[in-house]
Amino acid sequence: MTPIPPGATIGILGSGQLGRMLGVAAAEMGYRIHVFAPEHGPANDVASAFTAGGYDDLAALAAFGDAVDVVTYEFENIDPAAVAHLASHAPVCPSGRSLEVSRYRLAEKALVRDLGGRTAPYRPVDDLVSLEVALGEIGAPAILKTTLFGYDGKGQARIDTAQDAAAAWTAIGAPKRLVNASPAILEGRVDFAHEFSLILCRGADGATVIWDAPDNRHAAGILKTSTLPAPPEVAAQAEAAKPLARAVAEALGHVGVLTLEFFATADGPVFNEMAPRVHNSGHWTIEGAETSQFENHIRAICGLPLGPTALTAAQIEMENLIGDDAARWAELFAESGAHVHLYGKHEARPGRKMGHVTRLRR
């Protein structure tokens, strides 16, 4: 890949906070960003251009592609067919293959199993009848999830006993059968001590870097804190999971940041899900690593050498500011060792990510 020089324009699909932080990293490296999204969002604050359009608007996507030098995305809920159309007008990184697999829970689990990784027991679910059959095979407790569009605990319902099946099916919206795909998946509950993520970045030349794995803690299905160094049992299992992460990136021909989430169990790491993009559990890398996930993503999609990922402090904690947490901004800005990032969202709602703060202790 011929490196894309500074001064070029990077197109970003999506206007959220991940796009904003990608845009900041791009600007520091001399690039401009052009955001494509249905409406304004945090990324618009750092964009030099904006195209308002739906992700199914092929004409608008084509014009957008013609106006930029390379395209990336900040979330995976985009029709791969639309991305394929866009790719005929500008290079898209990561590729449509990464998007297609990672956005569909059954496909990502199948890939991981094919590569020798372990997942929770799972079954595809098409309707209430097949849910009841799957429960008979896997047993309860279990978790019912939509196969598409789920994030931050959305599109999920816990099943404690077989009698909960109908309520769980209703809770996830009783999704209609998809063409050549199942709308839901039943996963057996995993007994785990910790959750951790592996964030890697792969260049177009196949060179790969991986950041240290944080210990991730959630509240109400939303990531609350990522802490490093992780406990020894997490660090050991993260090391064991790295070959799988590299194999997934290689199998997808992935270029850019790829995130894999795992459960640390008594029997070793169990894969949960992946995201073909920069990730909330990697926000600590902005101050806590020599090169952030955002900078390395820009480096990768522009054909530049990847930067080192070593820690910059002995202890690091990233805390998500969710809902009214952001009202503590004055207190946080006064806190020694705290690096505060607010996303410019004006309305604080329960469960809405308003910003994050990273604390370094050297």
Secondary structure as GFF3:
##gff-version 3
##sequence-region A 1 362
A	DSSP	beta_strand	9	13	.	.	.	ID=ss1
A	DSSP	alpha_helix	17	28	.	.	.	ID=ss2
A	DSSP	beta_strand	32	37	.	.	.	ID=ss3
A	DSSP	three_ten_helix	42	46	.	.	.	ID=ss4
A	DSSP	beta_strand	49	52	.	.	.	ID=ss5
A	DSSP	alpha_helix	58	66	.	.	.	ID=ss6
A	DSSP	beta_strand	70	73	.	.	.	ID=ss7
A	DSSP	alpha_helix	80	87	.	.	.	ID=ss8
A	DSSP	alpha_helix	96	102	.	.	.	ID=ss9
A	DSSP	alpha_helix	105	114	.	.	.	ID=ss10
A	DSSP	beta_strand	122	125	.	.	.	ID=ss11
A	DSSP	alpha_helix	128	138	.	.	.	ID=ss12
A	DSSP	beta_strand	142	146	.	.	.	ID=ss13
A	DSSP	beta_strand	156	159	.	.	.	ID=ss14
A	DSSP	three_ten_helix	162	164	.	.	.	ID=ss15
A	DSSP	alpha_helix	165	171	.	.	.	ID=ss16
A	DSSP	beta_strand	184	188	.	.	.	ID=ss17
A	DSSP	beta_strand	194	202	.	.	.	ID=ss18
A	DSSP	beta_strand	208	210	.	.	.	ID=ss19
A	DSSP	beta_strand	215	219	.	.	.	ID=ss20
A	DSSP	beta_strand	222	228	.	.	.	ID=ss21
A	DSSP	alpha_helix	232	252	.	.	.	ID=ss22
A	DSSP	beta_strand	256	265	.	.	.	ID=ss23
A	DSSP	beta_strand	268	275	.	.	.	ID=ss24
A	DSSP	three_ten_helix	280	282	.	.	.	ID=ss25
A	DSSP	alpha_helix	285	288	.	.	.	ID=ss26
A	DSSP	alpha_helix	293	301	.	.	.	ID=ss27
A	DSSP	beta_strand	315	322	.	.	.	ID=ss28
A	DSSP	three_ten_helix	323	328	.	.	.	ID=ss29
A	DSSP	alpha_helix	329	333	.	.	.	ID=ss30
A	DSSP	beta_strand	338	342	.	.	.	ID=ss31
A	DSSP	beta_strand	353	361	.	.	.	ID=ss32
###
